[in-house]
Amino acid sequence: MIDLHTHTTFSDGELIPAELIRRAKVAGYRAIAITDHADASNISFILENVRRLTDAYAHFFDMEVLAGVELTHVPPALMADFADMARKAGAQIVVCHGETVVEPVAQGTNLAAIEAGVDVLAHPGLITEVEVKLAAERGVALEITTRRGHSYANGHVARLARRFGARLVIDNDAHAPGDLVSREMRHKVGMGAGLTPEEVALATQNAWMILERCRKGR
């Protein structure tokens, strides 16, 4: 399994990076991206410290690990600047906290993230047809999430992604050990969103493709 959206104590997660990696490994994951919540105040802090681990000794965990951020509640007008800031600070992957239906995310965040070329638009909520079409054109992956609350709009995201050919990934948005779901539960969440077994498998392939692209520096 692979997950491109996880959190540690560098934002609101419960585990330090090393423990998150170890628990993910034991849970059956072969690759994860550490993507703590970030804005201009902490982008450099997160990436400096996570990369201190991933660059020095993450290979001892026998896991593929990417250092990244999840741009969160960033003003849409500044999204492109912040994405660029993150990459210059060493982010191997940039995720954006999309317009989930359970948080007051600024309208226009989804569109700004897609236009900025983030790698993954997390829990994009009631994303519009125009935005999904653009995501398909730009190669921005849309997230089907196993996280409670954020998952309310999974079916909507899956339906539009299928209609317009946008890439999907399935992520945990893990903040705690129990958020690292099993392969079986991950499959059930995908099926519950209306995906076919083949589309669930394709979402996994998409995630591996993104990891490979990000690992090579895009």
C-alpha positions as CSV (number, residue, x, y, z in Angstrom):
1,M,0.0,0.0,0.0
2,I,0.9,3.6,-0.4
3,D,-0.3,6.8,1.2
4,L,0.5,10.3,0.1
5,H,-1.1,12.3,2.9
6,T,0.0,11.8,6.6
7,H,0.6,14.0,9.6
8,T,3.1,14.0,12.5
9,T,3.7,16.1,15.6
10,F,5.1,18.8,13.4
11,S,1.4,19.8,12.9
12,D,-1.6,18.1,14.5
13,G,-0.5,14.4,14.3
14,E,0.1,12.2,17.3
15,L,3.3,10.5,16.2
16,I,6.9,11.7,15.5
17,P,8.0,10.9,11.9
18,A,10.0,7.8,12.9
19,E,7.1,6.2,14.7
20,L,4.7,7.1,11.9
21,I,7.0,5.4,9.4
22,R,7.4,2.3,11.6
23,R,3.7,1.9,12.3
24,A,2.9,2.4,8.6
25,K,5.4,-0.3,7.7
26,V,3.9,-2.7,10.2
27,A,0.4,-1.9,8.9
28,G,1.4,-3.0,5.5
29,Y,2.4,0.2,3.8
30,R,5.4,0.3,1.4
31,A,5.5,4.0,0.9
32,I,4.2,7.2,2.6
33,A,4.5,10.9,2.2
34,I,4.8,13.0,5.4
35,T,2.7,16.1,4.6
36,D,2.1,18.2,7.7
37,H,-0.2,21.2,7.7
38,A,1.8,24.2,6.5
39,D,1.6,27.9,5.7
40,A,4.2,30.6,5.4
41,S,4.9,30.5,9.2
42,N,6.2,26.9,9.3
43,I,7.0,25.5,5.8
44,S,10.7,25.8,6.3
45,F,10.6,24.4,9.8
46,I,8.6,21.3,8.8
47,L,10.7,20.5,5.8
48,E,14.1,21.1,7.4
49,N,13.2,18.7,10.2
50,V,11.4,16.0,8.2
51,R,14.2,16.0,5.6
52,R,16.7,15.7,8.4
53,L,15.2,12.2,8.9
54,T,14.4,11.2,5.3
55,D,17.7,12.3,3.9
56,A,19.8,10.8,6.7
57,Y,18.4,7.4,7.7
58,A,14.8,6.8,6.4
59,H,16.3,3.9,4.3
60,F,16.7,1.9,7.5
61,F,13.0,1.7,7.7
62,D,12.7,-0.2,4.4
63,M,10.1,2.2,3.3
64,E,9.8,4.8,0.5
65,V,9.3,8.1,2.4
66,L,8.7,11.6,0.8
67,A,9.0,14.8,2.7
68,G,6.2,17.2,1.8
69,V,3.6,19.6,3.2
70,E,-0.1,20.1,3.0
71,L,-0.8,23.7,2.3
72,T,-3.7,24.5,4.7
73,H,-6.1,27.4,4.8
74,V,-3.8,29.4,2.5
75,P,-5.4,32.4,0.9
76,P,-6.2,31.3,-2.7
77,A,-4.5,34.3,-4.2
78,L,-1.2,33.2,-2.5
79,M,-1.4,29.5,-3.3
80,A,1.0,29.5,-6.2
81,D,3.5,31.5,-4.2
82,F,3.3,29.1,-1.2
83,A,3.6,26.0,-3.4
84,D,6.7,27.5,-5.0
85,M,8.0,28.4,-1.5
86,A,7.5,24.8,-0.3
87,R,9.3,23.3,-3.3
88,K,12.2,25.7,-2.8
89,A,12.3,24.7,0.8
90,G,12.8,21.1,-0.1
91,A,9.2,19.7,-0.5
92,Q,9.3,16.6,-2.6
93,I,5.5,16.5,-2.7
94,V,3.0,19.3,-2.3
95,V,-0.6,18.5,-1.1
96,C,-3.3,21.2,-0.7
97,H,-6.0,21.0,1.9
98,G,-9.0,21.2,-0.3
99,E,-12.5,22.6,0.2
100,T,-13.8,19.8,2.5
101,V,-17.4,20.2,3.5
102,V,-16.6,19.9,7.2
103,E,-14.2,22.9,7.5
104,P,-14.5,26.6,6.5
105,V,-12.0,26.5,3.7
106,A,-11.9,29.6,1.6
107,Q,-13.9,29.4,-1.6
108,G,-11.5,29.3,-4.6
109,T,-8.9,27.1,-2.8
110,N,-9.5,24.1,-5.1
111,L,-9.1,26.1,-8.2
112,A,-6.0,27.9,-6.9
113,A,-4.4,24.7,-6.0
114,I,-5.0,23.1,-9.3
115,E,-3.7,26.2,-11.1
116,A,-0.6,26.2,-8.9
117,G,0.1,22.6,-10.0
118,V,0.1,20.9,-6.6
119,D,0.6,17.1,-6.7
120,V,-2.6,16.1,-4.8
121,L,-5.7,18.1,-4.0
122,A,-6.9,16.6,-0.7
123,H,-10.5,16.0,0.2
124,P,-11.8,18.6,-2.4
125,G,-15.4,18.4,-1.2
126,L,-18.0,19.6,-3.7
127,I,-15.5,20.3,-6.3
128,T,-16.9,21.8,-9.6
129,E,-16.9,20.3,-13.0
130,V,-14.7,23.1,-14.3
131,E,-12.1,22.4,-11.5
132,V,-12.1,18.6,-12.2
133,K,-11.7,19.2,-15.9
134,L,-8.7,21.4,-15.2
135,A,-7.3,18.9,-12.7
136,A,-7.4,16.3,-15.5
137,E,-5.6,18.6,-17.9
138,R,-2.9,19.6,-15.3
139,G,-2.3,16.1,-13.9
140,V,-3.4,17.1,-10.4
141,A,-4.6,14.1,-8.5
142,L,-7.9,14.3,-6.6
143,E,-8.1,12.5,-3.3
144,I,-10.6,9.9,-2.1
145,T,-10.1,9.9,1.7
146,T,-10.6,7.3,4.3
147,R,-10.8,10.1,7.0
148,R,-14.1,10.6,8.7
149,G,-15.9,13.8,7.8
150,H,-13.7,14.6,4.9
151,S,-15.0,11.5,3.3
152,Y,-18.6,12.8,3.0
153,A,-18.0,14.0,-0.5
154,N,-16.0,11.0,-1.8
155,G,-18.8,9.8,-4.1
156,H,-19.1,13.3,-5.7
157,V,-15.3,13.4,-6.3
158,A,-15.3,9.9,-7.7
159,R,-18.2,10.5,-10.1
160,L,-16.7,13.7,-11.6
161,A,-13.2,12.3,-11.8
162,R,-14.6,9.3,-13.8
163,R,-16.6,11.6,-16.0
164,F,-13.7,14.0,-16.9
165,G,-10.8,11.6,-16.7
166,A,-9.1,13.1,-13.6
167,R,-6.6,11.0,-11.6
168,L,-7.6,9.7,-8.2
169,V,-5.6,8.6,-5.2
170,I,-6.8,7.0,-2.0
171,D,-5.3,8.4,1.2
172,N,-5.7,8.1,4.9
173,D,-5.0,11.7,6.0
174,A,-3.5,9.9,9.0
175,H,-3.2,11.8,12.2
176,A,-3.0,8.9,14.6
177,P,-2.0,5.2,14.5
178,G,-5.6,4.0,14.1
179,D,-6.0,6.1,10.9
180,L,-3.6,3.8,9.0
181,V,-6.3,1.6,7.5
182,S,-5.9,-1.9,6.2
183,R,-5.8,-2.8,2.6
184,E,-9.3,-4.3,3.0
185,M,-10.8,-1.1,4.5
186,R,-9.0,1.0,1.9
187,H,-10.7,-1.1,-0.8
188,K,-14.1,-0.8,0.9
189,V,-13.8,3.0,1.1
190,G,-13.0,3.2,-2.6
191,M,-15.9,0.9,-3.4
192,G,-18.2,2.9,-1.1
193,A,-17.3,6.0,-3.1
194,G,-18.6,4.3,-6.2
195,L,-15.3,3.1,-7.7
196,T,-15.0,-0.3,-9.4
197,P,-12.3,-2.7,-8.2
198,E,-10.3,-1.7,-11.3
199,E,-10.6,2.0,-10.4
200,V,-9.4,1.3,-6.8
201,A,-6.4,-0.5,-8.3
202,L,-5.8,2.4,-10.7
203,A,-5.8,4.9,-7.8
204,T,-3.0,2.9,-6.2
205,Q,-1.1,2.9,-9.5
206,N,-1.6,6.7,-9.7
207,A,-0.1,7.2,-6.3
208,W,3.0,5.2,-7.2
209,M,3.4,7.2,-10.4
210,I,3.2,10.4,-8.3
211,L,5.8,9.1,-5.8
212,E,8.2,8.2,-8.6
213,R,7.7,11.6,-10.3
214,C,8.3,13.4,-7.0
215,R,11.2,11.3,-6.0
216,K,12.9,12.3,-9.3
217,G,12.3,16.0,-8.6
218,R,9.3,16.2,-11.0
